[in-house]
Amino acid sequence: MTYPTDRPAVWFVTGASRGLGMALITHLLGRGDYVAATTRSSDRLLAGLGDTDTTHLLCFEAPLTDEEQVSAAVAKAYDRFGHIDVVVNNAGYGILGAVEETSNEDIRTMFDVQLIGTWNVIRSVLPHMRAARSGHIVNISSIVGLVAFPGWGLYSAAKFAIEGLSESLAAEVVDFGIDVTIVEPGYFNTSFLTDDSLALTSSAFDAYPGIREMIVTHQAMPGTQPGDPDRAAAALVTIAHGAGGPLRQQLGSDSSSLAESKADALKAEVLAARELAHTTDYAR
């Protein structure tokens, strides 16, 4: 994909009214780019943008789990702007609790938003991008989509799924000139850890005091995170400019350090398991 240099770029961004989504849209509109944005509340999005010029903004309150409404939103974006150059699948929320404490409803709701919603957007934009032989799909994962921690099981599972989807997608669309990037943020100073964006599992058992302590720690964290969302927004633009860049891009020094440690640990585990692995082939 060649990022447009002769006109403003057109972005399709989900999860636009809070967190990294809000920071990105504010940054894009300030650059003069065009933005089609999905949100659960257009009023909240517009209020968050304040005095930002919204002339280039198209808003949708389309639930991402509704395939028809997502397809309609994408079609309206093409009708309005003529192109979609970059898609950022950002919509989502966090959830904390032990695997044993997680209900079927917790699981279905998380995967509906994180995975099915992302899949619906991708399926809606790909026919247009294939026809144009151009486009960039940026899927916002998390460092816990690469490194899982106690109490983050459901959120990690959803983000691991996004990473698997993205790896396959990247290989499928490369010949159409379409780039795919997985973005793995660490802790950023957004509303992600507030009650607006962070849920708890349906049950809480006394058997997991460490997870209870972890939850309390995270609930007290807002305002102390090391990541600057405005700098993250600028980094996402850099990613969109970089055709043929890395499949995975960490954001934040915390994320980068954890990813490096994970890579080292994974290689050590593979090497330790190699001898037994090779014994399961047919004897020759």
MOVENKA-V552330 format. One record per pair of residues at least 12 apart in sequence whose ideal C-beta (glycine too) atoms are under 10 Angstrom apart, sorted by the first residue. I is the first residue (numbers start at 1). J is the second residue. D is the distance in whole Angstrom. If there is no record, write none. Layout:
# MOVENKA-V552330
{{I J D} {I J D}}
This chain:
# MOVENKA-V552330
{{1 85 8} {1 86 8} {1 129 8} {1 132 9} {1 133 9} {1 134 5} {1 135 6} {1 136 5} {1 137 9} {1 173 10} {1 176 9} {1 177 6} {1 178 6} {1 179 5} {1 180 10} {1 240 9} {1 241 10} {1 242 10} {1 243 5} {1 244 9} {2 85 9} {2 133 10} {2 134 7} {2 136 10} {2 177 8} {2 241 10} {2 243 6} {3 85 7} {3 86 8} {3 134 9} {3 136 8} {3 179 10} {3 237 9} {3 240 6} {3 241 5} {3 242 8} {3 243 7} {4 33 9} {4 83 8} {4 85 6} {4 86 10} {4 134 9} {5 241 10} {7 32 10} {7 33 10} {7 34 9} {7 81 10} {7 82 9} {7 83 8} {7 85 9} {8 28 9} {8 31 8} {8 32 5} {8 33 5} {8 34 6} {8 35 10} {8 56 7} {8 81 9} {8 83 10} {8 85 9} {9 28 8} {9 31 8} {9 32 9} {9 33 5} {9 34 7} {9 35 9} {9 81 10} {9 83 8} {9 84 9} {9 85 5} {9 86 6} {9 136 9} {9 237 9} {9 240 7} {9 241 9} {10 28 10} {10 33 7} {10 34 4} {10 35 8} {10 36 7} {10 56 9} {10 58 10} {10 77 7} {10 78 9} {10 80 9} {10 81 4} {10 82 8} {10 83 5} {10 84 5} {10 85 5} {10 86 8} {10 87 10} {11 24 8} {11 25 8} {11 28 6} {11 29 10} {11 33 6} {11 34 7} {11 35 5} {11 36 7} {11 37 8} {11 56 10} {11 77 9} {11 81 9} {11 84 8} {11 85 7} {11 86 5} {11 87 8} {11 88 7} {11 136 10} {11 138 9} {11 236 9} {11 237 9} {11 240 8} {12 34 10} {12 35 8} {12 36 5} {12 37 8} {12 38 8} {12 58 9} {12 60 10} {12 73 8} {12 74 7} {12 77 6} {12 78 10} {12 81 9} {12 84 5} {12 85 9} {12 86 7} {12 87 5} {12 88 7} {12 89 9} {12 121 7} {12 124 9} {12 125 7} {12 135 10} {12 137 10} {13 25 6} {13 28 8} {13 35 6} {13 36 7} {13 37 5} {13 38 7} {13 39 9} {13 86 8} {13 87 8} {13 88 5} {13 89 9} {13 90 6} {13 91 9} {13 138 9} {13 140 10} {13 236 9} {14 36 10} {14 37 8} {14 38 5} {14 39 8} {14 60 9} {14 62 9} {14 64 6} {14 70 9} {14 73 10} {14 87 8} {14 88 7} {14 89 6} {14 90 5} {14 91 4} {14 92 9} {14 113 10} {14 117 7} {14 118 8} {14 120 10} {14 121 6} {14 140 9} {15 37 9} {15 38 7} {15 39 7} {15 40 9} {15 64 9} {15 88 9} {15 89 8} {15 90 4} {15 91 3} {15 92 6} {15 93 9} {15 113 9} {15 117 9} {15 140 8} {15 197 9} {16 35 8} {16 36 9} {16 37 4} {16 38 6} {16 39 5} {16 40 9} {16 41 10} {16 42 9} {16 44 9} {16 45 5} {16 48 9} {16 49 10} {16 57 9} {16 59 8} {16 60 9} {16 88 9} {16 90 8} {16 91 8} {17 37 8} {17 38 9} {17 39 4} {17 40 7} {17 41 6} {17 42 8} {17 43 9} {17 44 5} {17 45 4} {17 46 9} {17 47 9} {17 48 6} {17 49 9} {17 59 9} {17 61 10} {17 91 10} {17 191 10} {17 196 10} {18 39 9} {18 40 9} {18 41 9} {18 44 8} {18 45 9} {18 48 8} {18 90 10} {18 91 10} {18 93 9} {18 190 7} {18 191 5} {18 192 8} {18 194 9} {18 196 7} {18 197 6} {19 90 8} {19 91 10} {19 92 9} {19 93 10} {19 140 10} {19 185 10} {19 188 7} {19 189 10} {19 190 4} {19 191 6} {19 192 5} {19 193 10} {19 194 10} {19 196 9} {19 197 7} {19 229 7} {19 232 10} {20 88 9} {20 90 6} {20 140 7} {20 183 9} {20 185 7} {20 188 6} {20 190 6} {20 192 8} {20 227 9} {20 229 6} {20 232 6} {20 233 7} {20 236 8} {20 251 9} {21 37 8} {21 38 9} {21 39 8} {21 45 9} {21 48 10} {21 88 8} {21 90 5} {21 91 7} {21 92 10} {21 140 9} {21 190 9} {21 229 10} {21 233 9} {22 37 9} {22 39 9} {22 44 9} {22 45 7} {22 48 5} {22 49 8} {22 90 10} {22 190 8} {22 191 9} {22 229 8} {22 233 9} {23 48 10} {23 188 8} {23 189 10} {23 190 7} {23 228 9} {23 229 4} {23 230 6} {23 231 9} {23 232 6} {23 233 4} {23 234 9} {23 236 9} {24 37 9} {24 88 7} {24 90 7} {24 138 10} {24 140 10} {24 229 8} {24 230 10} {24 232 8} {24 233 4} {24 234 9} {24 235 10} {24 236 6} {24 237 8} {25 37 6} {25 39 9} {25 45 8} {25 48 9} {25 49 7} {25 52 8} {25 54 9} {25 57 7} {25 59 10} {25 88 9} {25 90 10} {25 233 8} {26 48 8} {26 49 6} {26 50 9} {26 52 6} {26 229 9} {26 230 8} {26 233 7} {27 52 10} {27 229 9} {27 230 7} {27 231 10} {27 232 9} {27 233 4} {27 234 6} {27 235 10} {27 236 8} {27 237 7} {28 52 10} {28 56 8} {28 57 9} {28 86 9} {28 88 10} {28 233 8} {28 236 9} {28 237 7} {28 240 10} {29 49 7} {29 52 5} {29 53 6} {29 54 7} {29 55 8} {29 56 6} {29 57 6} {30 52 7} {30 53 8} {30 233 9} {31 56 10} {31 233 10} {31 234 10} {31 237 7} {32 53 9} {32 55 10} {32 56 7} {33 56 7} {33 57 10} {33 85 9} {33 86 9} {33 237 8} {33 240 10} {34 55 9} {34 56 5} {34 57 8} {34 58 8} {34 77 9} {34 80 8} {34 81 5} {34 82 9} {34 83 8} {34 84 9} {34 85 9} {35 54 9} {35 56 6} {35 57 5} {35 58 7} {35 59 9} {35 77 9} {35 81 9} {35 86 10} {35 88 10} {36 56 10} {36 57 8} {36 58 5} {36 59 8} {36 60 7} {36 73 7} {36 74 8} {36 76 8} {36 77 4} {36 78 9} {36 80 7} {36 81 7} {36 84 7} {36 87 9} {37 49 10} {37 54 10} {37 57 7} {37 58 7} {37 59 6} {37 60 7} {37 73 10} {37 77 9} {37 88 10} {37 90 10} {38 58 10} {38 59 8} {38 60 5} {38 61 8} {38 62 5} {38 63 9} {38 64 6} {38 69 9} {38 70 8} {38 73 6} {38 74 10} {38 77 10} {38 89 10} {38 90 9} {38 91 7} {38 117 9} {38 121 8} {39 59 6} {39 60 7} {39 61 6} {39 62 9} {39 91 9} {40 61 7} {40 62 10} {40 63 8} {40 64 10} {40 91 9} {41 59 10} {41 61 7} {42 57 10} {42 59 5} {42 60 8} {42 61 6} {43 59 10} {43 61 9} {44 196 10} {45 57 8} {45 59 6} {45 61 9} {46 59 7} {56 80 10} {56 81 9} {58 73 9} {58 76 7} {58 77 6} {58 79 10} {58 80 5} {58 81 7} {59 73 10} {60 72 8} {60 73 4} {60 74 9} {60 76 7} {60 77 8} {61 73 9} {62 74 9} {62 76 9} {62 117 10} {62 120 9} {62 121 10} {63 91 10} {63 112 9} {63 113 9} {63 117 8} {63 120 10} {64 89 9} {64 91 6} {64 92 10} {64 112 8} {64 113 7} {64 114 9} {64 116 8} {64 117 3} {64 118 8} {64 119 9} {64 120 6} {64 121 7} {65 109 9} {65 111 10} {65 112 5} {65 113 7} {65 115 10} {65 116 5} {65 117 6} {65 119 10} {65 120 7} {66 116 10} {66 117 9} {66 120 8} {67 116 9} {67 117 10} {67 119 9} {67 120 5} {67 121 10} {67 123 8} {67 124 8} {68 120 9} {68 124 10} {69 120 9} {69 124 10} {70 116 10} {70 117 8} {70 119 10} {70 120 4} {70 121 6} {70 122 10} {70 123 8} {70 124 5} {70 125 9} {71 120 8} {71 121 9} {71 123 8} {71 124 5} {71 125 9} {71 127 10} {72 124 9} {73 120 10} {73 121 9} {73 124 8} {74 87 9} {74 120 9} {74 121 7} {74 123 9} {74 124 4} {74 125 6} {74 126 10} {74 127 10} {74 128 8} {75 124 8} {75 128 9} {77 124 10} {77 125 9} {77 128 9} {78 124 10} {78 125 9} {78 128 6} {83 128 8} {83 129 10} {83 132 7} {83 134 8} {83 135 9} {84 124 10} {84 125 6} {84 128 7} {84 129 7} {84 132 9} {84 134 10} {84 135 7} {84 136 10} {84 137 10} {85 129 9} {85 132 9} {85 134 7} {85 135 7} {85 136 7} {85 240 8} {86 135 7} {86 136 5} {86 137 8} {86 138 7} {86 179 9} {86 181 10} {86 236 9} {86 237 9} {86 239 9} {86 240 5} {86 241 10} {87 118 10} {87 121 6} {87 122 7} {87 124 9} {87 125 5} {87 126 9} {87 129 8} {87 135 7} {87 136 7} {87 137 5} {87 138 7} {87 139 9} {87 178 10} {87 180 10} {87 240 10} {88 121 9} {88 136 9} {88 137 8} {88 138 5} {88 139 8} {88 140 7} {88 181 10} {88 183 8} {88 236 7} {88 239 9} {88 240 8} {89 114 9} {89 117 8} {89 118 4} {89 119 9} {89 120 10} {89 121 6} {89 122 7} {89 125 10} {89 137 7} {89 138 7} {89 139 5} {89 140 6} {89 141 9} {89 162 8} {89 165 10} {89 166 9} {89 183 10} {90 118 9} {90 138 8} {90 139 9} {90 140 5} {90 183 9} {90 185 10} {90 236 9} {91 113 6} {91 114 8} {91 117 6} {91 118 8} {91 121 9} {91 140 9} {92 110 8} {92 113 6} {92 114 5} {92 115 10} {92 117 8} {92 118 9} {92 140 7} {92 141 10} {92 142 9} {92 155 8} {92 158 8} {92 159 8} {92 162 9} {92 192 9} {92 197 8} {93 109 9} {93 110 8} {93 113 7} {93 114 8} {93 155 9} {93 158 10} {93 192 8} {93 196 9} {93 197 5} {93 198 7} {93 199 6} {94 110 9} {94 142 9} {94 144 9} {94 152 8} {94 154 9} {94 155 5} {94 158 10} {94 192 6} {94 193 7} {94 194 10} {94 197 6} {94 198 4} {94 199 7} {94 200 10} {94 218 9} {95 107 10} {95 109 9} {95 110 6} {95 151 10} {95 152 8} {95 153 9} {95 154 5} {95 155 5} {95 158 9} {95 197 10} {95 198 7} {95 199 4} {95 200 7} {95 201 6} {95 202 10} {96 149 10} {96 150 10} {96 151 5} {96 152 7} {96 153 9} {96 154 9} {96 155 8} {96 193 9} {96 198 7} {96 199 8} {96 200 6} {96 201 7} {96 204 10} {96 211 7} {96 212 10} {96 214 7} {96 215 5} {96 218 7} {96 219 9} {97 151 6} {97 152 9} {97 153 8} {97 154 7} {97 155 10} {97 199 9} {97 200 6} {97 201 3} {97 202 8} {97 203 7} {97 204 7} {97 205 9} {97 208 8} {97 211 7} {97 212 10} {97 214 10} {97 215 8} {98 150 7} {98 151 6} {98 152 10} {98 153 7} {98 154 10} {98 201 7} {98 203 9} {98 204 8} {98 205 7} {98 207 8} {98 208 5} {98 210 9} {98 211 5} {98 212 10} {99 150 9} {99 151 9} {99 152 10} {99 153 4} {99 154 8} {99 156 10} {99 157 9} {99 201 9} {99 208 10} {100 153 9} {100 201 9} {100 203 8} {100 205 7} {100 207 8} {100 208 8} {101 151 9} {101 153 9} {101 154 10} {101 200 9} {101 201 4} {101 202 7} {101 203 4} {101 204 6} {101 205 6} {101 207 9} {101 208 7} {101 211 8} {102 153 7} {102 154 5} {102 157 9} {102 201 5} {102 202 7} {102 203 8} {103 154 10} {103 201 7} {103 202 4} {103 203 7} {104 202 9} {105 201 10} {105 202 7} {106 154 6} {106 199 8} {106 200 9} {106 201 6} {106 202 6} {106 203 9} {107 153 10} {107 154 6} {107 157 8} {107 158 9} {107 201 10} {109 154 10} {109 199 9} {110 154 5} {110 155 7} {110 157 8} {110 158 5} {110 159 10} {110 161 10} {110 199 9} {111 154 9} {111 157 8} {111 158 6} {111 161 7} {112 158 10} {113 158 8} {114 139 10} {114 140 10} {114 141 9} {114 145 10} {114 154 10} {114 155 8} {114 157 9} {114 158 4} {114 159 7} {114 161 7} {114 162 6} {115 157 9} {115 158 6} {115 159 9} {115 161 5} {115 162 7} {115 164 10} {115 165 7} {118 137 9} {118 139 6} {118 140 9} {118 158 10} {118 161 9} {118 162 6} {118 165 7} {118 166 9} {119 161 10} {119 162 10} {119 165 7} {119 169 10} {121 137 9} {121 139 9} {122 137 6} {122 139 8} {122 165 8} {122 166 9} {122 169 7} {122 173 9} {122 180 9} {125 137 7} {125 178 9} {126 169 9} {126 172 9} {126 173 7} {126 176 8} {126 178 8} {129 173 8} {129 176 7} {129 177 8} {129 178 5} {129 179 10} {130 173 7} {130 175 10} {130 176 5} {130 177 9} {130 178 7} {131 176 9} {132 176 9} {132 177 8} {132 178 9} {133 175 9} {133 176 6} {133 177 4} {133 178 8} {134 176 8} {134 177 5} {134 178 7} {134 179 9} {134 243 10} {135 173 8} {135 176 8} {135 177 8} {135 178 5} {135 179 7} {135 180 9} {136 177 10} {136 178 7} {136 179 5} {136 180 8} {136 181 7} {136 239 8} {136 240 5} {136 241 9} {136 242 9} {136 243 8} {136 245 9} {137 166 8} {137 169 7} {137 170 9} {137 173 8} {137 178 7} {137 179 7} {137 180 5} {137 181 7} {137 182 10} {138 166 9} {138 179 9} {138 180 8} {138 181 5} {138 182 8} {138 183 6} {138 236 7} {138 239 6} {138 240 7} {138 249 9} {139 159 9} {139 162 5} {139 163 8} {139 165 7} {139 166 5} {139 169 8} {139 170 10} {139 180 7} {139 181 7} {139 182 6} {139 183 7} {140 159 9} {140 162 8} {140 181 10} {140 182 8} {140 183 5} {140 184 9} {140 185 7} {140 232 10} {140 236 9} {140 251 9} {141 156 10} {141 158 9} {141 159 5} {141 160 8} {141 161 10} {141 162 5} {141 163 5} {141 165 10} {141 166 8} {141 181 10} {141 182 5} {141 183 6} {141 184 5} {141 185 8} {141 248 8} {141 249 10} {141 250 10} {142 155 7} {142 156 8} {142 158 9} {142 159 5} {142 160 10} {142 162 9} {142 163 9} {142 182 10} {142 183 9} {142 184 6} {142 185 6} {142 186 8} {142 187 10} {142 192 9} {142 251 10} {142 255 8} {143 156 10} {143 159 9} {143 184 5} {143 185 7} {143 186 5} {143 187 9} {143 250 7} {143 251 9} {143 252 8} {143 254 7} {143 255 4} {143 256 9} {143 257 9} {143 258 5} {143 259 7} {143 262 9} {144 156 5} {144 157 10} {144 158 10} {144 159 6} {144 160 9} {144 184 9} {144 185 10} {144 186 9} {144 255 10} {144 258 9} {145 157 9} {145 158 8} {145 159 3} {145 160 6} {145 161 8} {145 162 6} {145 163 5} {145 164 10} {145 166 9} {145 182 8} {145 183 10} {145 184 6} {145 185 10} {145 248 9} {146 159 8} {146 160 8} {146 163 7} {146 182 9} {146 184 6} {146 248 8} {146 250 8} {146 255 9} {146 258 8} {146 259 6} {146 262 6} {146 263 9} {146 266 10} {147 184 9} {147 255 9} {147 258 5} {147 259 7} {147 261 8} {147 262 5} {147 263 10} {147 265 9} {147 266 10} {148 160 8} {148 262 10} {149 211 10} {149 214 8} {149 258 9} {150 208 8} {150 210 7} {150 211 6} {150 214 7} {151 200 10} {151 201 9} {151 208 8} {151 210 8} {151 211 4} {151 212 9} {151 213 10} {151 214 5} {151 215 7} {151 218 9} {152 211 9} {152 214 9} {152 218 10} {153 201 9} {153 211 10} {154 199 9} {154 201 7} {155 198 9} {155 199 9} {159 182 9} {159 184 8} {162 182 7} {163 182 6} {163 184 8} {163 247 9} {163 248 8} {164 182 10} {165 180 9} {165 182 9} {166 180 6} {166 181 8} {166 182 5} {166 183 10} {166 247 7} {166 248 9} {167 180 8} {167 182 8} {167 247 7} {167 248 9} {168 180 9} {169 182 10} {170 182 8} {170 247 6} {171 247 10} {174 244 9} {177 243 9} {179 239 9} {179 240 9} {179 242 8} {179 243 6} {179 244 7} {179 245 7} {179 247 9} {180 247 7} {181 236 9} {181 239 5} {181 240 8} {181 242 8} {181 245 7} {181 246 8} {181 247 7} {181 248 8} {181 249 6} {182 246 9} {182 247 6} {182 248 5} {182 249 7} {182 250 10} {183 232 9} {183 235 8} {183 236 7} {183 239 7} {183 248 8} {183 249 5} {183 250 8} {183 251 6} {183 255 9} {184 248 6} {184 249 7} {184 250 5} {184 251 7} {184 252 9} {184 255 5} {184 256 9} {184 258 9} {184 259 7} {185 227 7} {185 229 9} {185 232 7} {185 235 10} {185 236 10} {185 249 10} {185 250 8} {185 251 4} {185 252 6} {185 254 9} {185 255 6} {186 225 8} {186 226 7} {186 227 6} {186 232 10} {186 250 7} {186 251 7} {186 252 3} {186 253 7} {186 254 4} {186 255 3} {186 256 8} {186 257 9} {186 258 7} {186 259 9} {187 218 9} {187 221 7} {187 222 10} {187 224 8} {187 225 4} {187 226 6} {187 227 6} {187 252 7} {187 254 6} {187 255 8} {188 225 6} {188 226 8} {188 227 3} {188 228 7} {188 229 5} {188 230 10} {188 231 9} {188 232 6} {188 251 8} {188 252 7} {188 254 10} {188 255 10} {189 221 10} {189 222 8} {189 223 7} {189 224 8} {189 225 4} {189 226 8} {189 227 6} {189 228 7} {189 229 6} {189 230 10} {189 232 10} {190 222 8} {190 225 8} {190 227 8} {190 228 10} {190 229 5} {190 232 9} {191 222 7} {191 229 10} {192 218 10} {192 221 10} {192 222 8} {192 225 8} {192 229 10} {193 217 10} {193 218 5} {193 219 7} {193 220 9} {193 221 5} {193 222 5} {193 223 9} {193 224 10} {193 225 8} {194 219 8} {194 221 10} {194 222 5} {194 223 10} {195 219 8} {195 222 10} {198 215 9} {198 218 7} {198 219 8} {198 221 10} {198 222 9} {200 215 7} {200 219 9} {201 215 10} {225 252 9} {225 254 9} {226 252 7} {226 253 7} {226 254 6} {226 255 10} {227 251 7} {227 252 4} {227 253 8} {227 254 8} {227 255 8} {228 251 10} {228 252 9} {229 251 10} {231 251 9} {231 252 9} {232 251 5} {232 252 8} {235 249 8} {235 251 6} {235 252 10} {236 249 9} {236 251 8} {239 251 9}}
